[in-house]
């Protein structure tokens, strides 16, 4: 009897440990969804509003375009829902990488992205290799200005990088981001840390102030309504240009000279050649219906 009872207890304990969560339940996204955060760094605070302003199809996957506006910046992010999870756009790799697996349990770790890039600084060329890992480490009850949220999933994302310089290789950990995600709400609290004590960068906190996930806007079915989207912007190696399907894309330098063009499809990855000077470039998109949209991008070296 005691042996049977022990097996029963172990069985139920294993069920608790192996409880799985669904990414879509903890990161809902839809056209018109909005979240407002109080961002705090040291003694400075700011209000940041995130609104899902457009939806489209990129590489065959449903994609949502969110715009984050604060007092001194406007940033654009893209998210995709796929069968294996939720993906996000990460510069400077100009691609989508796994943010949350479709099914995960506490204790799971997954590969978010691997990025290889080169930076020129202080007269040196530095090769940088970055591995970004994600982990679901626990659940917690979180209280923020928007309310009290129970059993939030605590997700940590850490960047591990190796820099290869003429003086040798250096390993470090940068940009540790910890987020608490509430069911049917999304991120309610976040902390961005720089684990490198030599930089002296302060931690940044975000607290959910208010939200609306009622899907209040009608879905956009005609890609021609979407403006030209360039990510990352500014960029230092390449950028992805998203336009209505079948559009013609032209890139001009500050003197009006045509430096690159692309026709067809809705994606264009631009790699400026080594002779291209840093500076402001203009992207002109001509849609199939003749409508023209333009935007400015900044190329830095």
C-alpha positions in Angstrom: 0.0 0.0 0.0 2.8 2.4 0.9 4.6 1.6 -2.3 1.5 2.2 -4.3 0.8 5.5 -2.6 4.4 6.6 -3.2 4.1 5.8 -6.9 0.9 7.9 -7.0 2.6 10.9 -5.3 5.5 10.7 -7.7 3.2 10.5 -10.7 1.3 13.6 -9.7 4.5 15.4 -8.9 5.9 14.6 -12.3 2.7 16.1 -13.8 3.2 19.4 -11.9 6.9 19.6 -13.0 6.1 18.8 -16.6 3.2 21.2 -16.9 3.5 22.8 -20.3 2.5 26.3 -21.5 1.4 27.7 -24.8 3.3 30.6 -26.3 0.1 32.2 -27.8 -1.5 32.2 -24.4 1.2 34.3 -22.9 2.1 36.5 -25.8 -1.2 37.4 -27.5 -0.9 39.7 -30.5 -3.5 41.1 -32.9 -4.2 44.2 -35.0 -5.0 47.1 -32.7 -3.6 45.5 -29.5 -1.8 48.1 -27.3 0.3 48.1 -24.1 1.5 51.2 -22.2 4.6 50.9 -19.9 6.3 53.0 -17.4 10.0 52.7 -18.2 12.5 53.5 -15.5 16.3 53.9 -15.6 17.8 55.3 -12.4 15.9 58.4 -11.5 14.5 58.9 -15.0 11.1 57.6 -16.0 9.2 57.7 -19.3 6.0 56.4 -20.8 6.2 54.0 -23.7 3.2 53.0 -25.7 3.3 49.9 -28.0 0.6 49.5 -30.6 0.2 46.8 -33.2 -0.5 49.0 -36.3 -0.3 46.6 -39.2 -0.5 43.0 -40.2 0.8 41.3 -43.3 2.4 38.1 -44.7 6.1 37.8 -44.8 7.8 34.6 -46.1 4.4 32.9 -45.9 3.8 33.6 -42.2 1.3 36.0 -40.5 3.3 39.0 -39.3 2.4 41.8 -37.0 4.1 45.2 -37.0 4.2 46.9 -33.6 5.3 50.5 -33.1 6.7 51.6 -29.7 6.6 55.4 -29.0 8.2 57.2 -26.1 9.1 60.8 -25.5 12.3 60.7 -27.5 12.1 57.7 -29.8 9.9 55.6 -32.2 10.9 51.9 -32.6 9.4 49.3 -34.9 9.2 45.5 -34.2 7.9 42.6 -36.1 6.4 39.3 -34.7 5.4 36.2 -36.5 3.3 33.2 -35.4 4.5 29.9 -36.7 3.6 26.3 -35.9 6.6 26.0 -33.7 6.3 29.2 -31.8 6.4 33.0 -31.9 9.2 34.7 -33.8 10.6 38.2 -33.6 12.8 40.3 -35.8 16.2 40.9 -34.4 18.7 43.4 -35.8 21.4 43.4 -37.0 20.8 39.9 -38.4 17.9 41.0 -40.7 15.9 37.9 -39.9 13.3 36.4 -37.6 14.3 34.3 -34.7 12.4 32.2 -32.1 11.1 34.2 -29.1 8.9 31.6 -27.4 8.5 28.0 -28.4 4.9 26.9 -29.1 5.0 24.6 -26.1 7.4 25.0 -23.2 7.7 24.0 -19.5 9.4 25.6 -16.6 13.1 24.7 -16.8 13.2 24.6 -20.6 16.0 26.4 -22.5 15.9 27.2 -26.2 18.1 28.8 -28.9 16.8 32.2 -29.9 19.4 33.3 -32.4 23.0 33.1 -33.6 24.4 36.3 -35.1 27.7 36.8 -36.7 28.7 40.4 -37.6 31.8 42.6 -38.0 32.4 46.0 -36.4 35.1 48.5 -37.3 36.2 50.5 -34.2 39.4 52.3 -33.2 41.0 51.3 -36.5 40.4 47.6 -35.8 38.1 45.1 -37.5 36.4 43.0 -34.8 34.4 39.8 -35.6 31.6 39.3 -33.2 29.7 36.0 -32.6 26.5 36.2 -30.5 24.4 33.4 -29.2 21.1 34.4 -27.7 19.5 31.8 -25.3 16.0 31.8 -23.8 14.9 30.1 -20.6 11.6 29.7 -18.7 12.8 29.7 -15.1 9.8 30.0 -12.8 6.3 31.4 -12.2 5.5 34.4 -10.0 2.6 36.7 -9.0 3.4 40.2 -10.3 1.9 43.5 -9.1 2.2 46.5 -11.5 0.2 49.7 -12.1 -2.1 47.8 -14.5 -3.1 45.4 -11.7 -2.2 42.1 -10.1 -1.3 39.2 -12.3 -1.1 35.6 -11.0 1.2 32.8 -12.2 3.2 34.9 -14.6 5.9 33.0 -16.6 9.4 34.3 -15.8 11.5 34.2 -19.1 15.1 35.2 -19.3 17.0 36.0 -22.5 20.8 36.3 -22.4 23.3 37.3 -25.1 26.6 35.4 -25.0 29.2 36.9 -27.3 32.7 36.3 -28.4 34.7 39.2 -29.9 37.7 38.3 -32.0 40.3 41.1 -32.1 44.0 41.4 -33.1 44.8 41.0 -29.4 42.8 37.7 -28.9 39.3 36.5 -28.3 37.1 37.9 -25.5 34.0 36.2 -24.1 31.3 38.1 -22.3 27.6 38.2 -21.4 25.5 41.2 -22.4 21.9 42.4 -22.4 20.3 40.0 -20.0 16.6 40.6 -20.3 14.1 39.2 -17.8 10.4 39.3 -18.6 7.2 38.3 -16.7 4.4 37.3 -19.1 0.8 37.1 -17.9 -1.7 34.8 -19.5 -3.8 36.6 -22.2 -2.0 39.8 -21.5 1.7 39.5 -22.5 4.7 41.2 -20.9 3.7 42.9 -17.6 7.2 43.5 -16.2 10.7 43.5 -17.6 14.2 44.2 -16.4 17.1 44.7 -18.8 20.5 44.2 -17.2 24.1 44.6 -18.3 26.0 41.9 -16.5 29.3 43.5 -17.4 30.3 45.7 -14.3 32.9 47.5 -16.4 30.3 49.4 -18.4 28.5 50.9 -15.5 25.2 50.8 -17.3 22.1 51.0 -15.0 19.3 48.4 -15.1 16.2 49.4 -17.0 12.7 48.5 -15.7 9.4 48.4 -17.4 6.0 48.1 -15.7 2.7 47.6 -17.5 0.5 50.7 -16.9 -2.5 49.9 -19.0 -3.4 47.6 -22.0 -6.1 46.8 -24.6 -6.0 43.3 -26.2 -9.5 43.5 -27.6 -8.4 43.4 -31.3 -10.2 46.7 -32.0 -9.1 47.2 -35.6 -10.2 45.5 -38.7 -7.5 43.3 -40.2 -5.7 44.8 -43.2 -6.1 42.6 -46.2 -4.5 44.8 -48.9 -0.7 45.0 -48.5 -0.7 48.1 -50.6 -1.9 50.0 -47.5 1.3 49.2 -45.7 4.0 51.7 -45.7 7.7 51.0 -46.5 9.3 49.3 -43.5 13.0 49.2 -43.0 14.7 47.2 -40.1 17.0 47.9 -38.5 17.2 51.6 -39.1 19.9 52.9 -38.5 22.0 49.9 -39.7 25.7 49.1 -40.1 25.8 46.0 -42.4 22.5 45.2 -44.0 18.8 46.1 -43.7 15.6 44.3 -44.6 13.1 46.4 -46.6 9.4 45.3 -46.5 7.0 46.6 -49.1 3.7 45.7 -50.7 4.0 42.5 -52.8 5.2 43.2 -56.4 6.5 46.6 -55.7 9.6 48.2 -57.2 12.1 49.4 -54.7 14.8 52.0 -55.5 17.5 53.3 -53.1 19.0 56.8 -53.7 22.0 58.4 -52.0 21.9 62.0 -50.7 22.8 63.4 -54.1 19.9 61.6 -55.8 22.0 58.9 -57.4 20.3 55.4 -57.8 22.5 53.0 -55.8 20.3 49.8 -55.7 16.9 48.6 -57.0 14.7 45.5 -56.6 11.5 44.4 -58.3 8.9 41.8 -57.3 8.3 40.1 -54.0 7.7 41.9 -50.7 11.2 41.6 -49.2 14.5 43.1 -50.2 17.8 42.6 -48.2 20.2 45.5 -49.0 23.9 45.0 -48.4 25.7 48.3 -49.3 29.0 47.6 -50.9 32.3 48.6 -49.2 32.5 51.8 -51.3 29.1 53.1 -50.2 29.6 56.0 -47.8 27.8 56.2 -44.5 24.9 58.6 -44.4 21.2 59.1 -45.2 19.7 57.2 -48.1 16.2 57.4 -49.5 14.0 54.4 -50.2 11.3 54.8 -52.8 8.6 52.1 -53.2 6.4 52.1 -56.3 3.4 49.7 -55.7 1.6 47.8 -58.5 -1.2 50.4 -58.4 1.2 53.2 -59.0 1.2 54.6 -55.4 4.6 55.8 -54.3 5.9 55.7 -50.7 9.3 56.9 -49.5 11.3 56.7 -46.3 14.7 57.7 -45.1 17.3 55.2 -43.7 20.7 55.8 -42.0 23.7 53.8 -42.9 26.5 53.9 -40.3 29.9 52.4 -40.3 
